[in-house]
Amino acid sequence: LARSDTAYLVAELDGLVAGFLSLEFRVRLNRSAPEAWIPDLIVTASARGHGCGKALLQAAFTLARERECRRVTLESGYSRTIAHHLYTSAGMQNEGYFFGRVLE
């Protein structure tokens, strides 16, 4: 929690934690400005559809602007179509593929 290159956001609904977003600020070799990356965005099932996810994203965008980031990115599985609607409603675009490999 003490890392200077991260931020953690919590959404509350009716006095209960309803969502969480972690945000990392990173420098890329081929970019002059830092980028923000969202490794985790979680909204409880009972809070979905109440604006918590969108509010967390908007807060992340604000923090990224304050840190003079060029962009905000996240990865999402192909089957998460409801989450994809949230991302696009917040102004994000699907810009490519994500590749990974589990190391054994």
N, C-alpha and C positions, 0 to 999 in steps of 0.2 A: 504493500500500500504506500510505501514511502518513496517509490520511484518517481523521479521528476518527469519522466517521459510517459506517464499514464494518468488517466482520470477514471473515476468510477462514479456512475450515476444511478440513483434509485428513484423509482416512481412509486408513489403511494396512492391508494384508492381506499376511501373510507377508513383511513388510519392504519391500513395494513400495507406491507410491502407487496407491490403488484408487479414490479419489473426491475430489471437490472441491466446496465450496459457498461461494458468496459471499453476503454478507448486508449489506444497507444499512438504516440507521435513518433514517427521514424523518418530518418534522413535517407534518401536514396542517392546513389552515386551519379545517376543521370538526370537529377532534378535539382534546381536551384532552391526550391522551397520544400519544407518538410511536408509529409503526408500524414493523414490520420487514418488509422485502421481500427475497425470494430471487430475484435475477436469474439465477443459474446454479447448477445442481445436476447434477453429472456423475459417473457411476460407470462404470468400464471394463466392457466386456462380460464379461470373465472374472470380475469380482467381483460381478456382479449375482446376487442371491439369497443373498448371504452376510451381509446386515445392514448393509452399509456406508452405503447411502442412508438407512436408518432411523436409524442412529447419527448421521449428519450432521444430519438433521432435528432429532433430539432435542437435539443440542448447540446448534443454532440457536435452538430454543425456550428453552433455558436462558439463552443470551446475551440474547435478547429480554426475558425476564423480569427479568434483572439490570438492563437498561436501562429497565425499567418501561414496556415497549411494550404497547399495547392488543391487538395482533394480529400475526400473521405471515401474509404472503400470497406467492403465486407465480403465475405464469402457465404454462399448459401447453397444447399443441396438442390438438385433439379426438381425433386418432388415437393418442395416446400412452396407451393403455388400461393397459398394464402399469405405467407410471409413476403413473397415477391410483390404482391399487391400493396402491402404496407410500404415496402421500399420505394416502389414507383410513385405511390401517392405522396411520398415525402420528397420527390424530385430526383430520386436516384435512377440510374439507367443500368441495364444489363450490358456490360461491356466486354464480356469474354468468358473464357473457360477457367476453371480451377483444376489443377492437376495435383495429385498427391500419391504417396506410396507409403504403406505401412512397412516399417523396417523390422525385420525379425532378428 
